[in-house]
Amino acid sequence: MRGIELTPEHPTERLVDLGETAAEAGFDTVFASHHYNNRDPFAALTLLADRTDEIRLGPGITNPYETHPVTLASRVATLDELADGRAVFGVGPGDPSTLRNLGLGEQRGLRSVLESFEVARDLWDGERVDHEGTFTARDAGLNYEANRIPVYVGAEGPEMCRMAAKHADGLLFNGSHPDDLAWARERVEEGFEERVVGDEFDLAAYASVSVAEDEEAAREAARPPVAFIAAGAPQPVLDRHDIDADRAAAIGESISAGDFSKAFDRVSETMIEAFCIAGEPATVESRVRAVMNHADSLVVSAPLGPDLETAIRLTGDLCDRCSVT
């Protein structure tokens, strides 16, 4: 997979234009991120389904708390129908900073993610579902035929990585540093020993990338996504990169309070180095090559760069040079 994440912080028509640019630049999958305080990703994905013919489309990453998992399964199946079988289901535990705003922060967990996509698969297979667990469904079913849709779990913690390798089609590992991807590969291999569905699995580096001819501009553009990543990073990840946990927590508090400028100002150079591949094209290409020593595929995610169209074309070119397919 050569994927790209687009963030619905932009107007929907703008996001669709960027998706078309990504298709022209050689990307084969577009994920639209999902946070309540941005625009609805499914609206943009629906328009993009109509304007493209081959590129795969999906939420990346949605969560099973804001929308009931049965309803979410139907929304993804509807997208798949509109896109003639091109949907991908990216699901994970969600961003803790924004979920806290909705009183949902305590619901995050492995079990809810696993149950959500296992029930989705049953629904897509035409089954009626009774489920009692992290959510309830009674005699639930879809009143239309649906395809079995690839499931990618968004994760960075060890148990979630192992669960993805055991049950899902792929892992969208939230990491941009080769050390993190090497660690993720080890967790995937552990989970794969107990795999229960098929023989193929895709470990995708869901890597924050910021590229521009001006290295300083690229690193400055990295601050917003790095703030969100740092705020949600588990303690072992912070420890791996020698990042101050109190500083990361303060960033999360600022995000939850809506004080984004303060959150972004608290991002350190160490955080940028750990959580984003940022710089001019040669620097980014070198880091992508290092990450791909451990990953099967790549999804370049926000911010992409200070100029989005230029960044999409630059990342498409460097993926060609790095033989990312």
BAGU-120822 format. One record per residue (C-alpha): residue number from 0; z, y, x. Coordinates in steps of 0.5 Angstrom, whole numbers, plus 500, padded with zeros to 3 digits. Each point is the difference from the previous one (the first is absolute). Layout:
{rec NUM,{Z,Y,X}}
...
END
This chain:
{rec 0,{500,500,500}}
{rec 1,{498,507,502}}
{rec 2,{504,504,495}}
{rec 3,{503,507,499}}
{rec 4,{505,503,496}}
{rec 5,{499,506,496}}
{rec 6,{506,504,497}}
{rec 7,{499,503,493}}
{rec 8,{504,507,503}}
{rec 9,{493,502,499}}
{rec 10,{496,502,493}}
{rec 11,{497,493,498}}
{rec 12,{493,503,500}}
{rec 13,{501,501,508}}
{rec 14,{503,494,501}}
{rec 15,{494,496,497}}
{rec 16,{496,504,504}}
{rec 17,{504,498,506}}
{rec 18,{499,493,498}}
{rec 19,{493,500,500}}
{rec 20,{500,503,507}}
{rec 21,{504,494,502}}
{rec 22,{495,496,497}}
{rec 23,{494,503,504}}
{rec 24,{505,500,506}}
{rec 25,{500,492,500}}
{rec 26,{507,499,497}}
{rec 27,{500,494,495}}
{rec 28,{506,501,497}}
{rec 29,{504,506,497}}
{rec 30,{507,500,498}}
{rec 31,{503,506,496}}
{rec 32,{507,501,501}}
{rec 33,{505,501,494}}
{rec 34,{506,504,500}}
{rec 35,{502,503,493}}
{rec 36,{500,508,503}}
{rec 37,{492,499,502}}
{rec 38,{494,499,495}}
{rec 39,{499,493,497}}
{rec 40,{496,496,505}}
{rec 41,{497,495,494}}
{rec 42,{497,506,497}}
{rec 43,{496,502,507}}
{rec 44,{499,492,501}}
{rec 45,{497,500,494}}
{rec 46,{495,505,501}}
{rec 47,{499,498,507}}
{rec 48,{498,493,497}}
{rec 49,{494,503,496}}
{rec 50,{498,504,506}}
{rec 51,{499,494,505}}
{rec 52,{497,493,500}}
{rec 53,{504,496,506}}
{rec 54,{506,503,502}}
{rec 55,{507,497,498}}
{rec 56,{505,504,496}}
{rec 57,{507,500,499}}
{rec 58,{507,503,500}}
{rec 59,{503,500,506}}
{rec 60,{506,500,500}}
{rec 61,{502,499,492}}
{rec 62,{507,498,498}}
{rec 63,{503,495,495}}
{rec 64,{505,505,497}}
{rec 65,{497,507,498}}
{rec 66,{495,495,495}}
{rec 67,{502,494,497}}
{rec 68,{497,494,504}}
{rec 69,{496,497,495}}
{rec 70,{497,507,498}}
{rec 71,{498,501,507}}
{rec 72,{497,493,501}}
{rec 73,{495,502,494}}
{rec 74,{499,507,503}}
{rec 75,{497,497,506}}
{rec 76,{496,495,496}}
{rec 77,{497,505,497}}
{rec 78,{498,504,506}}
{rec 79,{497,493,502}}
{rec 80,{496,500,494}}
{rec 81,{497,507,501}}
{rec 82,{499,498,507}}
{rec 83,{496,494,499}}
{rec 84,{506,496,504}}
{rec 85,{501,504,506}}
{rec 86,{508,502,498}}
{rec 87,{505,498,505}}
{rec 88,{508,500,498}}
{rec 89,{504,504,505}}
{rec 90,{507,499,498}}
{rec 91,{507,501,504}}
{rec 92,{507,503,499}}
{rec 93,{498,507,499}}
{rec 94,{502,506,504}}
{rec 95,{508,501,500}}
{rec 96,{500,508,500}}
{rec 97,{496,501,494}}
{rec 98,{502,494,496}}
{rec 99,{507,503,500}}
{rec 100,{498,506,496}}
{rec 101,{498,495,495}}
{rec 102,{507,496,500}}
{rec 103,{496,494,503}}
{rec 104,{502,500,507}}
{rec 105,{505,494,499}}
{rec 106,{495,496,497}}
{rec 107,{496,499,506}}
{rec 108,{500,493,503}}
{rec 109,{496,494,502}}
{rec 110,{501,496,494}}
{rec 111,{497,505,495}}
{rec 112,{494,501,504}}
{rec 113,{499,492,500}}
{rec 114,{501,499,493}}
{rec 115,{495,506,498}}
{rec 116,{494,497,504}}
{rec 117,{502,493,498}}
{rec 118,{500,502,492}}
{rec 119,{494,504,501}}
{rec 120,{496,494,503}}
{rec 121,{502,496,494}}
{rec 122,{498,505,495}}
{rec 123,{493,501,504}}
{rec 124,{499,492,499}}
{rec 125,{501,501,493}}
{rec 126,{507,497,499}}
{rec 127,{505,503,495}}
{rec 128,{506,502,504}}
{rec 129,{508,499,499}}
{rec 130,{504,503,505}}
{rec 131,{507,502,501}}
{rec 132,{502,503,507}}
{rec 133,{499,507,503}}
{rec 134,{496,501,494}}
{rec 135,{499,497,493}}
{rec 136,{494,497,497}}
{rec 137,{500,496,493}}
{rec 138,{493,497,498}}
{rec 139,{496,505,504}}
{rec 140,{493,499,501}}
{rec 141,{493,504,501}}
{rec 142,{496,500,494}}
{rec 143,{493,500,505}}
{rec 144,{498,496,506}}
{rec 145,{502,502,506}}
{rec 146,{498,498,508}}
{rec 147,{505,498,505}}
{rec 148,{501,506,504}}
{rec 149,{502,500,507}}
{rec 150,{508,502,501}}
{rec 151,{502,504,507}}
{rec 152,{507,501,500}}
{rec 153,{502,507,503}}
{rec 154,{506,499,505}}
{rec 155,{504,501,507}}
{rec 156,{506,496,499}}
{rec 157,{501,493,503}}
{rec 158,{501,496,493}}
{rec 159,{494,504,497}}
{rec 160,{495,498,505}}
{rec 161,{502,493,500}}
{rec 162,{500,500,492}}
{rec 163,{493,503,501}}
{rec 164,{498,495,505}}
{rec 165,{502,494,495}}
{rec 166,{498,503,493}}
{rec 167,{495,505,501}}
{rec 168,{492,501,502}}
{rec 169,{502,505,505}}
{rec 170,{505,505,503}}
{rec 171,{500,508,500}}
{rec 172,{504,501,506}}
{rec 173,{503,507,500}}
{rec 174,{499,501,508}}
{rec 175,{496,504,505}}
{rec 176,{503,497,507}}
{rec 177,{498,494,503}}
{rec 178,{507,498,501}}
{rec 179,{501,500,493}}
{rec 180,{494,496,498}}
{rec 181,{502,495,506}}
{rec 182,{507,499,496}}
{rec 183,{496,500,493}}
{rec 184,{496,494,503}}
{rec 185,{506,496,502}}
{rec 186,{503,501,493}}
{rec 187,{493,498,497}}
{rec 188,{500,494,504}}
{rec 189,{507,498,498}}
{rec 190,{498,501,492}}
{rec 191,{493,496,501}}
{rec 192,{504,494,502}}
{rec 193,{502,499,493}}
{rec 194,{494,503,496}}
{rec 195,{498,498,493}}
{rec 196,{494,503,499}}
{rec 197,{493,498,503}}
{rec 198,{499,501,508}}
{rec 199,{497,507,501}}
{rec 200,{505,506,501}}
{rec 201,{498,507,502}}
{rec 202,{505,504,504}}
{rec 203,{498,507,500}}
{rec 204,{503,506,504}}
{rec 205,{501,505,495}}
{rec 206,{500,505,505}}
{rec 207,{501,508,499}}
{rec 208,{494,503,504}}
{rec 209,{499,507,502}}
{rec 210,{494,502,504}}
{rec 211,{496,506,502}}
{rec 212,{497,503,506}}
{rec 213,{506,505,500}}
{rec 214,{506,495,502}}
{rec 215,{505,505,498}}
{rec 216,{497,501,494}}
{rec 217,{500,492,498}}
{rec 218,{507,500,502}}
{rec 219,{502,505,496}}
{rec 220,{497,497,494}}
{rec 221,{504,494,501}}
{rec 222,{506,503,498}}
{rec 223,{500,499,492}}
{rec 224,{499,493,500}}
{rec 225,{504,498,506}}
{rec 226,{506,504,497}}
{rec 227,{499,495,494}}
{rec 228,{499,494,505}}
{rec 229,{506,502,504}}
{rec 230,{505,501,493}}
{rec 231,{498,493,498}}
{rec 232,{500,496,506}}
{rec 233,{506,495,501}}
{rec 234,{505,500,505}}
{rec 235,{497,495,505}}
{rec 236,{493,504,500}}
{rec 237,{504,506,502}}
{rec 238,{504,496,505}}
{rec 239,{493,497,503}}
{rec 240,{498,507,501}}
{rec 241,{506,504,502}}
{rec 242,{500,504,494}}
{rec 243,{506,504,497}}
{rec 244,{502,497,494}}
{rec 245,{504,506,497}}
{rec 246,{494,504,502}}
{rec 247,{495,495,496}}
{rec 248,{506,500,494}}
{rec 249,{500,508,500}}
{rec 250,{492,500,499}}
{rec 251,{501,495,494}}
{rec 252,{505,505,497}}
{rec 253,{495,506,501}}
{rec 254,{494,496,497}}
{rec 255,{505,498,494}}
{rec 256,{502,507,499}}
{rec 257,{492,502,500}}
{rec 258,{502,504,506}}
{rec 259,{493,498,504}}
{rec 260,{500,505,505}}
{rec 261,{507,499,502}}
{rec 262,{498,492,500}}
{rec 263,{494,501,504}}
{rec 264,{503,505,505}}
{rec 265,{505,494,502}}
{rec 266,{495,496,502}}
{rec 267,{501,498,508}}
{rec 268,{494,499,505}}
{rec 269,{504,493,501}}
{rec 270,{499,499,492}}
{rec 271,{492,502,501}}
{rec 272,{499,495,506}}
{rec 273,{503,494,496}}
{rec 274,{498,501,493}}
{rec 275,{493,503,501}}
{rec 276,{493,499,504}}
{rec 277,{499,508,501}}
{rec 278,{496,503,505}}
{rec 279,{493,502,502}}
{rec 280,{495,494,499}}
{rec 281,{500,496,507}}
{rec 282,{508,500,499}}
{rec 283,{499,498,493}}
{rec 284,{495,494,502}}
{rec 285,{505,498,506}}
{rec 286,{506,499,495}}
{rec 287,{495,497,495}}
{rec 288,{498,495,505}}
{rec 289,{507,498,502}}
{rec 290,{502,499,493}}
{rec 291,{494,496,498}}
{rec 292,{503,495,506}}
{rec 293,{505,498,494}}
{rec 294,{497,501,494}}
{rec 295,{494,497,496}}
{rec 296,{498,506,497}}
{rec 297,{501,508,499}}
{rec 298,{502,505,495}}
{rec 299,{500,507,502}}
{rec 300,{504,504,496}}
{rec 301,{503,507,499}}
{rec 302,{499,505,503}}
{rec 303,{493,498,503}}
{rec 304,{500,507,503}}
{rec 305,{500,508,499}}
{rec 306,{493,499,497}}
{rec 307,{499,494,496}}
{rec 308,{493,499,500}}
{rec 309,{499,501,507}}
{rec 310,{506,495,501}}
{rec 311,{497,495,495}}
{rec 312,{493,500,504}}
{rec 313,{504,500,507}}
{rec 314,{504,494,498}}
{rec 315,{494,496,497}}
{rec 316,{497,501,507}}
{rec 317,{506,498,504}}
{rec 318,{501,494,496}}
{rec 319,{492,498,501}}
{rec 320,{502,501,508}}
{rec 321,{506,496,499}}
{rec 322,{496,494,496}}
{rec 323,{505,501,494}}
{rec 324,{497,496,494}}
END
